[in-house]
Amino acid sequence: MQLLSRSIKWVMLVAGLLTCSMFYALVAPEASLISNFGQALEGPVAQIVVRNWGALIGLMGVLLIYGAFREEARTIALLMGIASKLVFISLVLSFGQAFLPFQAGVAVVADSLMILLFVAYLVTQRGSARSASA
């Protein structure tokens, strides 16, 4: 676990950069949907919703990158990243299992790994803080 504590900056940086890849949906919403889910949505509402979705996920990546370099923001960045990724995974597994063969399936696996690393880091940091104060 010390390796994870020493490496969390790089873990968060890589996770943040991967998450920022969803800015793609902001600039190419139809292509992003086809890549991730194998289908596209049509119409102006879809354009707004998909672009907003891409922007919000991309901003979550920016938050992870920020937390990688600013230790005082690390815990909240990790908690928000965990929450966001858990919602996505839950939705895909609950309503979108048909999309698992597409990039959504890759994202579920990658996000699950990120969640495990983030939780492991937070648990070890909490344990370290407790033993330091005892």
N, C-alpha and C positions, 0 to 999 in steps of 0.2 A: 504493500500500500504506500510505502514511502516513494516508490517510483512514480505512482500516480500523483502524489502530492507535489513532487518535483516537476512533473511533466504537465500539470493541469493547464498551464498557460498555452502549451502547444496543442493539447487536446481541444481546448476551447477555440483556439485559432482555427484549426482544421474544421471543427464542427461548425463554427461560424461561417467560414468560407463556403462550405458545402450548403449550409442553410441559405446563404446569400444567393446561391445559384437560382433560387426561386424568383429573383428579380426578373428572370427571363419571362415569367408570366405577365409582368408589367408591360413589357415591350412587345411580346408576341403571345398574346393570350390563347389563340387557337392552337398554335404549334405546341405550346406548353401543355395544354389539355390533352392533345393527341399523344404527346410523348408520355405523359404521366398516366393517362386513363384510357387511351385508345379511342377517344371520342372527343368531339368538340361541342360547344354550346353556341347557339346562334342568337344574334340580336343585341340591341344596345344594353339591355340589363346584364346580359352575360359579359359584355365588354367591361362594364363597370365592376361587377362582382369579381370576375377573374383577375382583373388588373389590381383591384384592392387586395384580394387574397395573396397575390404574388408580392405586393408591396409589404403587407404585414408580415409575411413569413420572412421576406428578405430583411426587414427591420429587426426581426428576432435574431437573425444571423449577425447583424451589426451589434446588437446588444451582447451577444456571446463574445464577439471580438473585443468589444469595449471592456467586458468583464475579465477577459484574458489579460489585459494590460493594466487594469485598475482593480487592485485587490479589494478595495472597499466596496466595489460593485459586484464582485464575483458571486457572492451567495445569491443575491436577487436575480442576477443574470442566469445562473444555473437553475434556480427554481422556476423562473419564467420559461426557460427553455424546456425543462422537464414537463411543465404543464402543457405547453403548446404541442409538444411532440406526443404526449399521452392522448390529447384530444384527437390529433390526426390519426394515430394508430387505432384508437378506439372506433373512430368513424369508419375507417377503411375496413377493419375486421368485422364491424357490425353491419355495415350497409354496402360495402364495396368489395367483397372478396373476389368478384369477377375481375377487378382491376389489378389484382396481385401479379399477374404475368407482365404487367407494364412497369414503368418506372415507379409507380406507386408501391409496388412490392419491394423494390430496391430501397425505397425511402423508408418503408416500415422496418426493414432489417437494419438499415443504417441508424435510423432514429432510435430503435430499441437498444442498439449498442451504445449510442450516445447517452441515453437515459441511464443505462447501467453504470457507465463511467462517471456520470455526473452525480448519481446517488452515492456510489462508492466513495467519491471524493468528499461529498458533504458529510457522510457518516464518519469518515476517518477524521475530518477536521473537527467535527463536534466532539469526537472522542479525545482528540488532542487538546481541545480547549478545556474539557472537563478535567483531564489529568494535570494540565498546567495550573488550573485554579485550585486543585486539591492540595 
